[in-house]
C-alpha cells in the first residue's frame, strides 16, 4: 500500500495519528485490514450500502403517510379522490 492509498483508507484520523500509523505500517508493526461489508447471505447485496441509500431517499412523514394510504385498499379510493379533487 502506498501513502495515498493509506491516507484514503484512514480518512478521519488526525495528521499525527496517521503519521504514527504510517511509520508502524512501514516498520511492519501495523497491518491494515479492510473493513468487510455486511452482505445479505440470501441475495449477496451490501446491506450497509442499502441502509445509506434508504436514508438518502427517506420521504417526509406527511408524504409517507399519504403513500401508505394509497397502498391500503380500504383507504385507496379516498386517497385517490384527494389527488383528483385537490383543492
N, C-alpha and C positions, 0 to 999 in steps of 0.2 A: 504494500500500500504506500502510495506517495503522500507527500504533505497535503496536497489539495484534496485528495480522497479522504485523508484522515480528518481534515477540518470539516468537510461536508458531513462525515459520519458522526462528528462530535459537536454539531451545532448547539448553541445554547450555553456552552461552557465559557468561563472567562478566559482571557488570553493566558493568564498564569496557569490555570488548571490545564488548559490544552497543551501548553508548552511542556509542563511537567509530565503529562501523559505521553507526549510525543517522545520525550527523552527516554522514558521507560520502555516504550514500544520499540525504539531503535536499539535499546540495550537488551531486548528480549525479555524484559521483566513484566511486560503487559501484552496481553493478547486480545485483540478486538473480536468480539462475537457479534455478528449482525443479528439484530432482533428478528425473531421469527414471527411471521404474520399468523393471525388466528384464522385457520382455514376451516370452512364448513366441510365436515367429513363426508356428507352425502352429495354435495354438489361441487365442491372444490372452489368455492368463492371465498375471497378475502373478506372476512367479517368486519375487520377494522375499517376497511375502505367503505363498506356498505354503511356502517354507522356514520362515518364522516359525510357521505353523500346525503343520507337521510336528514342529518342536521342542517345541511345547506339548503335543502328543499322543503324544510318543515313549513307547513302552512300556518297562517294566523288562526287563532282559536275560532273566531267568528266564521271564517271561510270553511274550516274543517267541520264545524257543527252543521253548516248548510250542506256540505257534501255528504255527511253522514245521513242527513235526512233524505237526500236523493237516493241513497243506497238502501234505505229502509222501505220495503214495499208498502206498508201502511201509510207512510208519510210522503211517498213519492209524488202522488198526484198534487198534494198541497204545495210541495216544493217546486214542482214544475210550473204550477199555476202562478206561483210568486215570481218566477222568471218571466213568463209570457205576459203577465199583467202587472209588470213593475210600475210602481207609482213614485 
